[in-house]
Each structure stands twice: as structure tokens, then as C-alpha cells.
Amino acid sequence: MSTIAFHTLGCKVNSYETEAIWQLFKQAGYEKVEFEQKADVYLINTCTVTNTGDKKSRQVIRRAIRKNPDAVIVVTGCYAQTSPAEVAAIPGVDVVVGTQGRDQLVGYVEQFRRERQPIQAVGNIMKQREFEELDVPAFADRTRASLKIQEGCNNFCTFCIIPWAKGLSRSRKPENVLTQARQLVEAGYKEIVLTGIHTGGYGDDFEDYKLADLLWDLDQVEGLNRIRISSIEASQIDERVIEVLNASDKMCRHLHIPLQAGDDAVLKRMRRKYTVAEYKDTILRLHEAMPHVAITTDVIVGFPGETDEQFEAGYRFIEELNMYQLHVFPYSKRTGTPAARMDDQIPDEIKHERVQRLIELSNRLTFNYAEKFVGEVLEVIPERPYKEDPQSGLYMGYSDNYLQVVFPATEDLIGKVCRVRLDQAGVEYNHGTFVRVVDDVPRPATAS
């Protein structure tokens, strides 16, 4: 039996796709081993979101070649898509496939083994109009299942290379999404996380079926407790989406809505599709529809030309909106994007200082939000033993509003919906007391 080892760089969508590619090799009779072990095939799923992503991808590729010079080295993903010649030129790389046509990977590996001729199968991603069907029927050690509903992005923000790596927005057919959702529920999953590159753009390429329609249809899936949207743009939260969030018991009280900057001039240079006022209006409407909704966001600091005044305005804006948590990134030059060529690049030490201030603000906001729920009973799905103290008999899980709650439990509760009273708020973990199990359905089968 042939062995294969995987290494994934970059985002959650890449992790999902690696899992899907493994299903193809598993069906073909391969056995999976750790990346640090000797394998017959090494598959590296690359990232290109920053220049560092390219560099890390190259380092991992070379590491695999050193592990076993006779192995078949397969490189796929975003860096392979945007720089196929650069990847193929690395001595020892045998098969290069971008972000489309990955369903052919097993065939390419077999072909290379027969012919020993390098294969470069990277097509023009901008011409792709069809969603690539890659299923993941089960996830290793997870109680939340990801379900990819969309690929690509039409936004072309000035700091981002992703449309060139993933192509334009393509939505998965609703019937395929629903079939996969039912399969995941049958496997025992209680929560599905809808994921994609630009998830809120779902249905932009369909005539009369949008994200709100999909959410209503998923709401009807029997046995599904929670639907979580991995990320959605403020400009895509329309009245119909708000209506579902308001009316459906299954929609999680947690939304990730990227802000990127809290100043109109910076947003304009980033080519974002909203103003600060429009973003605020969306957040206020969401709070009305879903009281106590937890809103997490992304912020880029030190974008070219960002003045101290613009940063301060953004800081105050975030503070005023009572966000739950910030994911803070210092602006990183990405070769090939308009922002990398802009004047007024910000010195690293200023970026670092701004990042630290926003992280401190994020911690404060997170604690303030969590504190509101002390004494309340929340529904939590335990995922794993508490990693800070594995012998303590404590388990960690997420509430529907994305609080990480640690409480005394037993392994048989993993994957079940539990009612837990929140006793103590924290920045990373909140501590609680187990009350009871809401239902008693078998836990999901784990994928190896």
C-alpha cells in the first residue's frame, strides 16, 4: 500500500480542501502518514496571501524532497496557481496543480509513477465558472463540520492577491450543499460552518437563489442544531439575510464581518465596498435582529498612507461598536497588488505599536462581552479536553455566540449539545458548570 503525507499552509479553506483531497487518495487505497515520516507521496497545499506565504511554501516543499528524494512531490493550492513556473522549477517537484482540477490528482500521481515525466496542470483560473465539487464526509477530531459553499472573489481589494489565486466567485449548487449537509448531520455533526473565500457572495452567479435562500433551506435540515457563517461582508448583509438571522433558531449568534479599517479614506484606498457609516448601520441592525450577537472582525493596521489620526479614528470606531473580538494584521506588502506599489508605506515599528494597541482593545472587548453572560445558561458543544490542563476533567466547547467555555465533563459528552451555566468570564476561556445534556445523539465518526 502506498503512503501519502500532507502539509497545508494558509487558511481554513485550504485545510478543508486538503481534507477533501485526502478522501480521494483514501478511496484509491492510500494510507496517510505524518508529514515528518517517510512517505511515497508528499502533497503540499500552498498559500500565497503574503510574500511570506510563498517563502514558507518553498521551505516546506524542499523539506519534503529532503525527507524522501524518491517520493512523488505534489504541489497544489494558491502559490502553485499564481507562480506555476516558479514552483515547477524547484528541483524535485513532480506534479503541479493550482486551485482547480484537484479531483484529477490521484490520476496525475499514477501517471507520474508510470512515465516519470513532470506534470504541470495549472490552467487559467480566471476562466473558471464552475464550482469544483470536493466533498468532506467527516473531519478528524472535530464536532463542527465545515461545508464549503463558494469559491473565489470578485472584489479585487488593493491589498489582496486572492482573486488571482482562487479566481472569480463561483457558488456550489444548492442541491449539492443540502445533500452534503444531510450527510454531515447523519454522521452525527450538530454544527455546520459555511465556508468559502467570499462566503457572503454565495448566489451572485445564480439567477434567483442567494445566501438567504440557502440559509432558509439549511434551516429545514432535520437534526441540524447550528448553522454558522464563517465570514460575511457588511455590504452583503441585506434585509433578507437579517430576516433569517432573526427568525431561525439554528443561526448562531456570531458573525465574522471584516472591517479592515475604521476610516473612509483608508477604506477607499483599499477598494472596500462600504463606508464607515454603512458598516455601523449594518452592525446596529444586526444587534436589533439578534440581541447580544457576537461580532468578530479583521483589521489591517499600517495600510499605506494610514495616518495617526486615521488609526485613532478607527480605534474609537471599533471601541464604540462593542465588537467581540478583533483579528489584527499588520499590513504586509504582497507583490503584484496595487497596494504594494503605493507611496507612504508605514514603518514596521509604527505598525507593531498599532497592532499591540488593537490587541489590548480586543482583549478588553472580549472580556466585556463575555461578562454579560455570567450566571446565564448557554448551549455548548464540548469539543476536546481542556488543553491547558488535560488531567483536570475539564472539557472545552463553543457556545452558539462563540464563547470558549471550559467546564467539568466526560468524554462521552463530546459532540453533544450541553446546557452549561457560565460562572466566570475570561479573555480566552470562560469557566462554567455543566447543567444537562439537551439531546442524546451519537457523536460523529472521526476521519483518520
Sequence and secondary structure as in RCSB ss.txt:
>XXXX:A:sequence
MSTIAFHTLGCKVNSYETEAIWQLFKQAGYEKVEFEQKADVYLINTCTVTNTGDKKSRQVIRRAIRKNPDAVIVV
TGCYAQTSPAEVAAIPGVDVVVGTQGRDQLVGYVEQFRRERQPIQAVGNIMKQREFEELDVPAFADRTRASLKIQ
EGCNNFCTFCIIPWAKGLSRSRKPENVLTQARQLVEAGYKEIVLTGIHTGGYGDDFEDYKLADLLWDLDQVEGLN
RIRISSIEASQIDERVIEVLNASDKMCRHLHIPLQAGDDAVLKRMRRKYTVAEYKDTILRLHEAMPHVAITTDVI
VGFPGETDEQFEAGYRFIEELNMYQLHVFPYSKRTGTPAARMDDQIPDEIKHERVQRLIELSNRLTFNYAEKFVG
EVLEVIPERPYKEDPQSGLYMGYSDNYLQVVFPATEDLIGKVCRVRLDQAGVEYNHGTFVRVVDDVPRPATAS
>XXXX:A:secstr
  EEEEEE S HHHHHHHHHHHHHHHHTT EE  TTS  SEEEEEE  SSHHHHHHHHHHHHHHHHH TTSEEEE
EEHHHHH HHHHHTSTT  EE  SS GGGHHHHHHHHHHH   EE    GGG  S         TT SEEEEE E
E  S   TT  HHHHH S EE  HHHHHHHHHHHHHTT  EEEEE SSGGGTTTTSSS  HHHHHHHHHT TT  
EEEES   GGG  HHHHHHHHH SSB SEEE   B SSHHHHHHHT S  HHHHHHHHHHHHHHSTT EEEEEEE
ES TT  HHHHHHHHHHHHHHT SEEEEEE    TTSGGGG S    HHHHHHHHHHHHHHHHHHHHHHHHTTTT
 EEEEEEEEE TT TTSSEEEEEETT  EEEEE  GGGTTS EEEEEEE  SS EEEEEEEES          
